[in-house]
């Protein structure tokens, strides 16, 4: 298993370098024929919301409004993923697993909202289908009935050495349940997010995805 993860890291880091070369320059050019990916999103979605500008929560009979709702609202993000958003995964967690000092999250109430996501297809290069896909995932619902809405953004195919804009693709919806600290959801394939945790003010998730074609994939989610 360890050897497989090391192979994943080598493949992922090479792909990320190429993706960076292909995608960062268009984002910096304005005279280019292609439109930069979702500039309006970055301008309208605050990266670091200021709690001081919000009215203080109204106390309930038992005290303050529960922290889960505040945490969930403040860190949910609809910003498109950046290459650097997943270095924690490709350079650390994929090797050694979840850090020992992380706070494991075992309640879906703390996890609803939008996340940045990465899918690494064919990590062990067994199907000649290596790719990395960047997207946003919105988690909603309850433990007994939850949904994952996948908002596709960009994919890089290793064999072709090219990245493709997927922002016009229709969203995909997966339905499932929360079980023993993780979740599974089915749609065009099956997603299993097996560990959620918080560390240094951010939330993270790791898991796997099986595509309809049977190609295995690794998944990583993060939100500030």
C-alpha positions as CSV (number, residue, x, y, z in Angstrom):
1,X,0.0,0.0,0.0
2,X,2.8,2.4,0.9
3,X,4.5,1.7,-2.4
4,X,1.3,2.5,-4.2
5,X,1.0,5.8,-2.4
6,X,4.5,6.7,-3.3
7,X,3.7,6.0,-6.9
8,X,0.6,8.3,-6.5
9,X,2.8,11.1,-5.2
10,X,5.3,10.9,-8.0
11,X,2.5,10.9,-10.7
12,X,0.5,13.6,-8.9
13,X,3.5,16.0,-8.5
14,X,4.6,15.6,-12.1
15,X,1.0,16.3,-13.3
16,X,0.6,19.3,-11.0
17,X,3.8,20.8,-12.4
18,X,2.5,20.5,-15.9
19,X,-0.9,21.8,-15.0
20,X,0.7,24.8,-13.4
21,X,2.6,25.6,-16.6
22,X,-0.6,25.2,-18.7
23,X,-3.1,27.0,-16.4
24,X,-1.3,29.7,-14.6
25,X,-0.2,31.8,-17.6
26,X,-3.8,32.1,-19.0
27,X,-4.9,33.4,-15.6
28,X,-2.4,36.2,-15.8
29,X,-3.0,37.2,-19.4
30,X,-5.8,39.6,-20.3
31,X,-5.2,39.9,-24.1
32,X,-5.5,36.1,-24.5
33,X,-8.5,34.8,-26.4
34,X,-9.5,32.6,-23.5
35,X,-11.3,33.9,-20.5
36,X,-9.7,33.5,-17.1
37,X,-11.5,30.9,-15.0
38,X,-14.3,32.5,-12.9
39,X,-12.7,35.8,-12.0
40,X,-16.0,37.0,-10.6
41,X,-16.0,34.2,-8.1
42,X,-12.8,35.3,-6.5
43,X,-14.0,38.9,-6.2
44,X,-17.4,38.2,-4.7
45,X,-16.5,35.4,-2.3
46,X,-14.5,36.7,0.7
47,X,-11.5,34.5,1.5
48,X,-11.2,35.6,5.1
49,X,-14.5,36.9,6.3
50,X,-14.2,39.3,9.2
51,X,-16.2,38.2,12.3
52,X,-16.2,41.7,13.6
53,X,-18.5,43.0,10.9
54,X,-21.2,40.5,11.8
55,X,-23.7,41.0,14.5
56,X,-23.0,38.9,17.6
57,X,-25.1,35.7,17.8
58,X,-28.3,35.9,19.9
59,X,-27.8,33.7,23.0
60,X,-30.2,30.8,23.5
61,X,-31.5,29.7,26.9
62,X,-28.5,27.4,27.2
63,X,-25.9,30.1,26.2
64,X,-24.3,30.9,22.9
65,X,-25.5,29.6,19.5
66,X,-23.8,26.2,18.9
67,X,-20.3,26.4,17.4
68,X,-21.0,23.9,14.6
69,X,-23.2,26.3,12.6
70,X,-20.7,29.2,12.9
71,X,-17.8,27.0,11.9
72,X,-19.7,25.5,8.9
73,X,-20.8,28.9,7.6
74,X,-17.4,30.6,8.0
75,X,-15.3,28.1,6.3
76,X,-17.6,27.0,3.5
77,X,-16.0,28.1,0.2
78,X,-17.1,28.3,-3.5
79,X,-13.8,29.5,-4.8
80,X,-12.2,27.4,-7.5
81,X,-9.4,25.1,-6.4
82,X,-5.8,26.2,-6.7
83,X,-2.8,24.0,-7.4
84,X,-1.4,24.8,-4.0
85,X,-4.6,23.9,-2.2
86,X,-3.6,20.2,-2.2
87,X,0.1,20.2,-1.4
88,X,-0.9,19.0,2.1
89,X,-2.2,15.9,0.4
90,X,0.3,15.2,-2.3
91,X,3.3,15.9,-0.1
92,X,2.2,14.6,3.2
93,X,-1.2,12.8,3.9
94,X,-0.9,10.5,0.8
95,X,2.3,9.2,2.3
96,X,1.7,9.2,6.1
97,X,-2.1,9.4,6.5
98,X,-4.0,11.9,8.7
99,X,-1.7,13.8,11.0
100,X,-1.7,12.5,14.6
101,X,-2.5,16.0,16.0
102,X,-5.6,16.5,13.8
103,X,-9.1,16.7,15.4
104,X,-11.2,14.0,13.8
105,X,-14.7,15.2,12.8
106,X,-17.4,12.6,13.3
107,X,-20.6,14.6,12.7
108,X,-22.0,15.7,9.4
109,X,-23.5,18.8,11.0
110,X,-20.0,20.3,10.9
111,X,-19.3,19.5,7.3
112,X,-22.2,20.8,5.2
113,X,-21.4,23.5,2.7
114,X,-19.0,23.8,-0.2
115,X,-15.4,22.4,-0.5
116,X,-12.5,22.6,-2.9
117,X,-11.8,19.1,-4.3
118,X,-9.2,17.1,-6.2
119,X,-9.6,13.7,-7.9
120,X,-6.5,11.7,-8.9
121,X,-7.6,9.1,-11.5
122,X,-5.7,5.8,-12.0
123,X,-3.1,6.6,-9.3
124,X,-1.2,3.4,-9.8
125,X,-1.1,3.8,-13.6
126,X,-2.9,0.5,-14.2
127,X,-5.5,1.6,-16.7
128,X,-3.6,4.1,-18.8
129,X,-6.1,6.7,-17.6
130,X,-4.0,9.0,-15.4
131,X,-5.6,12.4,-14.8
132,X,-6.1,15.1,-12.2
133,X,-9.4,16.9,-11.9
134,X,-10.2,20.1,-9.9
135,X,-13.7,20.9,-8.8
136,X,-16.0,22.1,-6.0
137,X,-18.2,19.8,-4.0
138,X,-21.2,20.9,-2.0
139,X,-22.3,18.6,0.8
140,X,-25.9,18.9,2.0
141,X,-28.5,16.9,3.9
142,X,-28.5,14.8,7.0
143,X,-26.7,11.6,8.1
144,X,-29.5,9.4,6.8
145,X,-30.0,11.3,3.5
146,X,-27.1,13.4,2.1
147,X,-26.1,14.7,-1.3
148,X,-22.8,15.7,-2.9
149,X,-23.1,18.1,-5.8
150,X,-19.9,18.1,-8.0
151,X,-19.3,21.4,-9.8
152,X,-16.6,20.5,-12.4
153,X,-13.9,23.0,-13.1
154,X,-10.8,21.7,-14.8
155,X,-9.1,18.4,-15.7
156,X,-5.6,17.5,-16.8
157,X,-5.0,14.3,-18.8
158,X,-1.5,12.9,-18.3
159,X,-1.3,11.0,-21.6
160,X,-2.4,14.0,-23.7
161,X,-0.4,16.5,-21.6
162,X,-3.3,19.0,-21.8
163,X,-5.7,20.6,-19.4
164,X,-9.4,21.2,-20.3
165,X,-11.9,23.7,-18.9
166,X,-15.0,21.9,-17.6
167,X,-16.8,24.9,-16.0
168,X,-19.6,24.6,-18.6
169,X,-20.3,21.0,-17.7
170,X,-23.5,20.1,-16.0
171,X,-23.1,19.4,-12.2
172,X,-23.2,15.8,-11.1
173,X,-25.2,14.8,-8.0
174,X,-24.4,11.8,-5.8
175,X,-26.7,10.6,-3.0
176,X,-25.8,8.6,0.0
177,X,-25.4,8.3,3.8
178,X,-23.1,9.1,6.7
179,X,-21.7,6.0,8.4
180,X,-19.1,5.6,11.1
181,X,-17.2,8.9,10.7
182,X,-17.4,9.0,6.9
183,X,-19.8,8.9,4.0
184,X,-20.6,7.1,0.8
185,X,-22.6,8.4,-2.1
186,X,-23.6,7.0,-5.4
187,X,-24.2,8.7,-8.8
188,X,-22.0,8.3,-11.8
189,X,-19.8,6.0,-9.8
190,X,-19.3,5.8,-6.1
191,X,-17.6,8.2,-3.7
192,X,-16.3,7.2,-0.3
193,X,-14.9,9.9,2.0
194,X,-13.5,7.9,4.9
195,X,-11.9,10.6,7.1
196,X,-12.8,14.2,7.9
197,X,-10.6,16.2,10.2
198,X,-9.7,19.8,11.3
199,X,-6.2,21.2,11.7
200,X,-5.0,24.7,12.2
201,X,-8.4,26.3,11.3
202,X,-9.0,24.3,8.1
203,X,-11.1,21.2,7.4
204,X,-9.9,18.3,5.3
205,X,-11.3,15.1,3.9
206,X,-9.8,12.1,2.1
207,X,-11.2,9.1,0.4
208,X,-11.7,7.3,-2.9
209,X,-13.9,7.3,-6.0
210,X,-14.9,4.4,-8.3
211,X,-15.9,5.6,-11.8
212,X,-18.6,3.9,-13.9
213,X,-15.8,2.5,-16.1
214,X,-14.1,0.9,-13.0
215,X,-11.1,3.2,-12.9
216,X,-10.0,3.8,-9.3
217,X,-9.3,7.3,-8.1
218,X,-8.2,9.1,-4.9
219,X,-10.1,12.1,-3.5
220,X,-9.0,15.0,-1.3
221,X,-11.2,17.9,-0.1
222,X,-10.2,21.1,1.8
223,X,-11.8,24.4,2.9
224,X,-10.3,27.3,4.8
